[in-house]
Each structure stands twice: as structure tokens, then as C-alpha cells.
Amino acid sequence: MSDNKNTELNQGAAADEETHSAAMREAISAIDVSHSLSEPLKRAVDDLLGVAAQSVGSADGSVLIRDGNEGGLKFLVAVSELEEELLKIRIPPGKGIAGLVFSSGQPMAVNDVSEEGSFWSQADKKTGFKTVTLLATPLRTRNETIGVLEFVNRPGEPPYPPFTPEEMDRAARFADIIARLVDAYELAVLIESVFDRAVKTTSNSSEMRSDLRDWLGSVDAPPEHRELLMLTICLTEIVSRGEAEREMCRDLLETISRFTEKRSASSSSYFNF
């Protein structure tokens, strides 16, 4: 009788354990951090784009960001009645005025795109829009072009007055701020993906970090952001081994920080005499 009771208890405990495990797996799979970091940044870009379009006197504006690592572009946000259609469009590497501005890092203002050989008309064909006047300026961070800020046409009916040098300057100032937001947005998207993958990985910590390294090496994301998170994973792996390793990492990072500060100060004094 005693053996039967023990068997029943063990079976009951095993059933409870499986129930708890299933509930835990369900709770983990329900965790969704997608867009929790990136969405507020995207809204900020959208809001700022609206202000910028008004400032330069444009009827429509858009922010295009990197699409892969080959130089292609895609629309992140747009001030336009055709925003939904624009967000589906991908611009091939080097195509169009946006592609030229992205690859060259130089702004362009075009009075009539029909007279500009580099204009890529496929976006107009797909949306039914008619681009006439265009202003495009690069989005740059850390001396690297990460996207394009573009303004199209003027309010009202054509012919449109050309964009002025003053408006190009204004666009460049907005581009500086939008570029920082776009850079943060791209990093946030990658962090969301890393966090989601880490949470839902069932292996131990060492295997999870190895899995993340392999995944980061192949994921479609800006290289500088992949490298930043790869360094984070490497540091996490080192400091997890003990206090001595944590001390070493702190000392090393502080040494690097002092070196870069000294180097920055030396460069500044050199150029300022």
C-alpha cells in the first residue's frame, strides 16, 4: 500500500512539475519586447520630420534608412498621404537621387526631376505620385552616412519655386538631429531582437552567449551596432567568471577612457594652437 502511495505521489509531483514548466514556457513565449524601445524613437523622428517639412516649405517629406549592407534604402517614416505605400518600397543600391546622396554624402536640390538623369521614377510609378521638385540631404553620425532626409514638392500646384540655399541649410540642421534619433532607433531595434532571443533561449548562460554571438554575426543590422553588442556579450562573459576578471575589465576600460580623453585633448590643442 505504501509503495502505491509513493508511486501516486511521484506521479502527482511529476504532473505538477510538467504543468509548472508548461506555464513557464508559455509565459516566456508571451514576452514581447518588440517596438518597446524603438517605437518612441520612431515617433520622435516622425514628429520632427513634420516640423522640418514645414520649416523648409515642403508638401511631403520622408526619412530613408539603410536597407541591408549593400547601400539600399527603405522608408522609415513619411509626411505624406501615401505613407503606407511608401513604407513598402525598397530603393536598390545607388538608385535615384536618394541613393546618390546616400553614397556621396552630399546634399542635392533639384528644381525639376524630369531633367535629372539620376532620378529613380519607380517610387512614383508604384504610388501614383508626381515628384517635381526635390531636396535631399544625408543623415550622418560618427562621420558615416546612415540615411537620407528628403523633401518633395511645395504646397499647392506646380510649377513650384526651387528650394533655396537657406532652406537647404535648415534641412541640414534638422538632419543632424534626426540622424542621432535614427542611429538610436536602429540600435534599439537590434537590442529588442537580442533581448527577445536571450529571454527565449533555454540553454545555459555560456551556450546562450555563444548562440547570441553566432546570431549577431549573421543578422542584418548596421555593422557598428553588431560590433557594439558583440563587445557587450564578450565583456559579460569575462566578468561572469569572477571578481578578478571584473577588476581587470574595470581597470582596462578606465585606462582606455583616460587614453581617449588625453588623445582628444591633444588633438584639440593641436588644431587650436
C-alpha positions as CSV (number, residue, x, y, z in Angstrom):
1,M,0.0,0.0,0.0
2,S,2.9,2.3,0.9
3,D,4.6,1.7,-2.5
4,N,1.3,2.5,-4.3
5,K,1.0,5.8,-2.4
6,N,4.6,6.7,-3.1
7,T,4.0,6.0,-6.8
8,E,0.9,8.1,-6.8
9,L,2.8,11.0,-5.1
10,N,5.7,10.8,-7.5
11,Q,3.3,10.8,-10.5
12,G,1.4,13.7,-9.0
13,A,4.7,15.6,-8.4
14,A,5.8,14.9,-12.0
15,A,2.5,16.1,-13.3
16,D,2.7,19.3,-11.2
17,E,6.2,19.9,-12.4
18,E,5.2,19.5,-16.1
19,T,2.3,21.9,-15.5
20,H,4.6,24.5,-14.0
21,S,7.1,24.0,-16.8
22,A,4.5,24.4,-19.4
23,A,3.1,27.5,-17.7
24,M,6.7,28.9,-17.5
25,R,7.3,28.2,-21.2
26,E,4.0,29.9,-22.1
27,A,4.8,33.0,-20.0
28,I,8.3,33.3,-21.6
29,S,7.0,32.8,-25.1
30,A,4.4,35.6,-24.4
31,I,7.1,38.1,-23.6
32,D,7.2,40.6,-26.4
33,V,9.7,43.5,-26.2
34,S,9.5,44.3,-30.0
35,H,9.0,48.0,-30.6
36,S,9.1,48.8,-26.8
37,L,12.4,50.7,-27.2
38,S,12.3,51.6,-30.9
39,E,8.7,52.8,-31.3
40,P,9.1,56.0,-29.2
41,L,12.2,56.9,-31.2
42,K,10.4,56.3,-34.5
43,R,7.5,58.6,-33.3
44,A,10.1,61.3,-32.4
45,V,11.6,61.0,-35.9
46,D,8.1,61.3,-37.4
47,D,7.2,64.4,-35.3
48,L,10.5,66.1,-36.1
49,L,10.0,65.3,-39.8
50,G,6.7,67.2,-39.8
51,V,8.3,70.2,-38.2
52,A,11.2,70.1,-40.7
53,A,8.8,69.8,-43.7
54,Q,7.0,73.0,-42.6
55,S,10.3,74.8,-42.0
56,V,11.6,74.1,-45.5
57,G,8.3,74.8,-47.1
58,S,7.8,71.2,-48.4
59,A,4.5,69.5,-49.1
60,D,5.9,66.0,-48.4
61,G,8.9,64.7,-46.6
62,S,10.5,61.3,-45.7
63,V,13.3,59.7,-43.8
64,L,15.0,56.9,-45.6
65,I,17.4,54.5,-43.7
66,R,19.8,51.7,-44.6
67,D,18.2,48.6,-46.0
68,G,20.9,45.9,-45.6
69,N,24.7,46.5,-46.0
70,E,24.9,47.0,-49.8
71,G,23.7,50.6,-50.0
72,G,20.0,50.1,-50.4
73,L,17.4,52.3,-48.7
74,K,13.9,52.0,-47.3
75,F,11.4,54.5,-45.9
76,L,11.3,54.7,-42.1
77,V,8.6,57.5,-41.9
78,A,7.0,59.9,-44.3
79,V,4.8,63.0,-44.1
80,S,2.6,62.1,-47.0
81,E,-0.9,60.8,-47.8
82,L,0.9,57.9,-49.4
83,E,2.9,56.9,-46.4
84,E,1.6,53.4,-46.3
85,E,2.6,52.8,-49.9
86,L,6.0,54.4,-49.4
87,L,6.9,52.2,-46.4
88,K,6.6,49.1,-48.7
89,I,9.1,50.5,-51.3
90,R,12.8,49.5,-51.3
91,I,15.3,51.6,-53.3
92,P,18.1,49.5,-54.8
93,P,21.7,50.4,-54.0
94,G,22.8,53.6,-55.9
95,K,19.4,54.2,-57.4
96,G,17.8,57.6,-57.5
97,I,18.7,60.9,-56.0
98,A,18.3,59.5,-52.5
99,G,20.8,56.7,-53.5
100,L,23.2,59.2,-54.9
101,V,23.0,61.4,-51.8
102,F,23.5,58.4,-49.6
103,S,26.5,57.1,-51.5
104,S,28.2,60.5,-51.9
105,G,27.3,62.1,-48.6
106,Q,26.4,65.3,-50.4
107,P,23.1,67.1,-50.4
108,M,21.2,67.8,-53.6
109,A,18.4,70.2,-54.6
110,V,16.7,69.6,-57.9
111,N,14.2,72.0,-59.5
112,D,12.7,69.6,-61.9
113,V,13.4,65.8,-61.6
114,S,12.4,65.2,-65.2
115,E,15.6,66.9,-66.2
116,E,17.8,64.9,-63.7
117,G,19.1,61.7,-65.1
118,S,19.7,60.1,-61.7
119,F,16.0,60.3,-60.7
120,W,14.5,56.9,-59.9
121,S,10.9,57.0,-61.1
122,Q,9.8,53.6,-59.8
123,A,8.5,55.1,-56.4
124,D,6.3,57.5,-58.3
125,K,5.0,54.7,-60.6
126,K,4.2,52.5,-57.6
127,T,2.4,55.2,-55.6
128,G,0.9,57.3,-58.4
129,F,2.7,60.4,-57.0
130,K,4.3,63.0,-59.2
131,T,7.6,64.3,-58.0
132,V,8.7,67.6,-59.4
133,T,11.0,69.5,-57.0
134,L,13.2,67.6,-54.6
135,L,15.7,68.4,-51.8
136,A,17.7,65.6,-50.2
137,T,20.4,65.8,-47.5
138,P,22.4,63.0,-45.9
139,L,21.8,61.7,-42.3
140,R,25.3,61.4,-40.8
141,T,26.6,60.1,-37.4
142,R,30.2,59.4,-36.5
143,N,31.3,60.6,-40.0
144,E,29.2,57.9,-41.5
145,T,26.1,58.3,-43.7
146,I,23.2,56.2,-42.3
147,G,20.2,57.5,-44.3
148,V,18.7,60.4,-46.2
149,L,16.3,63.2,-45.3
150,E,14.2,64.1,-48.3
151,F,11.6,66.8,-49.1
152,V,9.4,66.7,-52.2
153,N,7.4,69.5,-54.0
154,R,5.8,72.6,-52.5
155,P,2.2,73.0,-51.2
156,G,-0.2,73.9,-54.0
157,E,0.1,73.2,-57.7
158,P,3.2,73.3,-60.0
159,P,5.2,74.9,-61.2
160,Y,7.0,75.0,-57.8
161,P,9.7,77.5,-56.8
162,P,13.1,75.8,-56.2
163,F,14.4,75.1,-52.7
164,T,16.6,77.9,-51.6
165,P,20.1,77.7,-50.1
166,E,18.6,78.9,-46.7
167,E,16.1,76.0,-46.8
168,M,19.0,73.6,-47.6
169,D,20.8,74.9,-44.5
170,R,17.7,74.4,-42.4
171,A,17.3,70.9,-43.8
172,A,20.9,70.1,-42.8
173,R,20.3,71.3,-39.2
174,F,17.2,69.0,-38.9
175,A,19.2,66.2,-40.5
176,D,21.8,66.4,-37.7
177,I,19.1,65.8,-35.0
178,I,17.2,63.2,-37.0
179,A,20.4,61.3,-37.7
180,R,21.0,60.8,-34.0
181,L,17.5,59.6,-33.5
182,V,17.7,57.2,-36.4
183,D,21.0,55.8,-35.1
184,A,19.4,55.2,-31.7
185,Y,16.4,53.7,-33.4
186,E,18.5,51.2,-35.4
187,L,20.3,50.2,-32.2
188,A,17.1,49.9,-30.3
189,V,15.7,47.5,-32.9
190,L,18.7,45.3,-32.6
191,I,18.6,45.4,-28.8
192,E,15.0,44.3,-28.9
193,S,15.9,41.4,-31.1
194,V,18.8,40.4,-28.9
195,F,16.7,40.6,-25.7
196,D,13.9,38.6,-27.2
197,R,16.4,35.9,-28.4
198,A,18.2,35.8,-25.0
199,V,15.0,35.5,-23.0
200,K,13.6,32.7,-25.1
201,T,16.8,30.7,-25.2
202,T,16.5,27.6,-23.0
203,S,20.2,26.7,-22.8
204,N,22.6,27.7,-20.1
205,S,24.3,31.1,-19.9
206,S,27.5,30.1,-21.7
207,E,25.6,28.4,-24.5
208,M,23.2,31.3,-24.8
209,R,26.1,33.8,-25.2
210,S,27.7,31.6,-27.8
211,D,24.3,31.4,-29.6
212,L,24.0,35.2,-29.5
213,R,27.5,35.7,-30.9
214,D,26.7,33.4,-33.8
215,W,23.4,35.1,-34.4
216,L,24.8,38.6,-34.2
217,G,27.5,37.7,-36.8
218,S,24.8,37.0,-39.4
219,V,21.9,39.3,-38.5
220,D,21.0,42.1,-40.9
221,A,21.9,45.1,-38.9
222,P,24.3,48.1,-39.1
223,P,27.9,46.7,-38.5
224,E,28.8,49.2,-35.9
225,H,25.8,48.2,-33.8
226,R,26.5,44.5,-34.2
227,E,30.1,45.1,-33.0
228,L,28.9,47.1,-30.0
229,L,26.6,44.3,-28.8
230,M,29.3,41.7,-29.6
231,L,31.7,43.6,-27.3
232,T,29.0,43.7,-24.6
233,I,28.5,39.9,-24.8
234,C,32.2,39.3,-24.6
235,L,32.6,41.6,-21.6
236,T,29.6,39.9,-19.9
237,E,31.3,36.5,-20.5
238,I,34.6,37.7,-19.0
239,V,33.1,39.4,-15.9
240,S,30.9,36.5,-15.1
241,R,33.9,34.4,-14.3
242,G,34.8,36.2,-11.0
243,E,35.8,39.3,-9.1
244,A,39.4,39.2,-10.5
245,E,38.0,39.3,-14.1
246,R,35.6,42.2,-13.2
247,E,38.5,44.2,-11.7
248,M,40.6,43.6,-14.8
249,C,37.8,44.8,-17.1
250,R,37.2,47.9,-14.9
251,D,40.9,48.8,-14.9
252,L,41.2,48.2,-18.7
253,L,38.1,50.3,-19.5
254,E,39.3,53.1,-17.3
255,T,42.7,53.1,-18.9
256,I,41.2,53.2,-22.4
257,S,38.9,56.1,-21.2
258,R,41.9,58.1,-19.9
259,F,43.8,57.4,-23.1
260,T,41.0,58.6,-25.4
261,E,40.4,61.7,-23.3
262,K,44.1,62.6,-23.4
263,R,44.2,61.9,-27.2
264,S,41.1,64.1,-27.7
265,A,42.6,66.9,-25.7
266,S,45.9,66.7,-27.6
267,S,44.0,66.8,-31.0
268,S,42.0,69.8,-29.8
269,S,45.1,71.8,-28.7
270,Y,46.9,70.9,-31.9
271,F,44.1,72.4,-34.1
272,N,43.5,75.3,-31.8
273,F,47.2,76.0,-31.3
